Amino acid sequence: MKLNENEMLEIKGGAFGLKTAFLIGLGGLITLIVGIVDGYLNPNKCN
């Protein structure tokens, strides 16, 4: 079975939208801030 052009355009793939990209960026920023605060409040020397 072959798909026509309109049917191919309606296929949803693995791409994500702007909302998902924003949430991923926000999660990364929160992780960075928590890591900086943790490193400041609990400094450990490298072995």
C-alpha positions in Angstrom: 0.0 0.0 0.0 1.4 3.4 -1.0 0.6 6.6 0.9 -0.3 9.7 -1.0 1.2 13.1 -0.2 -1.6 14.2 2.2 -1.4 11.0 4.1 2.3 11.3 4.5 2.0 14.9 5.8 -0.3 13.7 8.6 2.1 11.1 10.0 3.3 12.1 13.5 6.9 11.2 14.2 9.4 11.5 17.0 9.8 15.3 16.9 8.7 17.3 19.9 7.1 20.8 20.1 8.0 24.0 21.7 6.3 23.1 25.0 8.5 20.0 25.3 11.7 21.9 24.4 10.8 24.5 27.0 10.3 21.9 29.7 13.5 20.1 28.9 15.4 23.4 29.0 13.7 24.3 32.3 14.6 20.9 33.8 18.3 21.4 32.7 18.4 24.9 34.3 16.9 23.6 37.6 19.5 20.8 37.6 22.3 23.2 37.0 21.1 25.5 39.8 20.7 22.6 42.3 24.2 21.4 41.4 25.8 24.8 42.0 24.0 25.2 45.3 24.9 21.7 46.4 28.6 22.3 45.5 28.6 25.6 47.4 26.9 24.2 50.6 28.7 20.9 50.6 32.2 21.3 49.1 34.3 18.1 48.8 37.9 18.0 47.7 38.8 15.8 44.7 40.7 12.6 45.7 
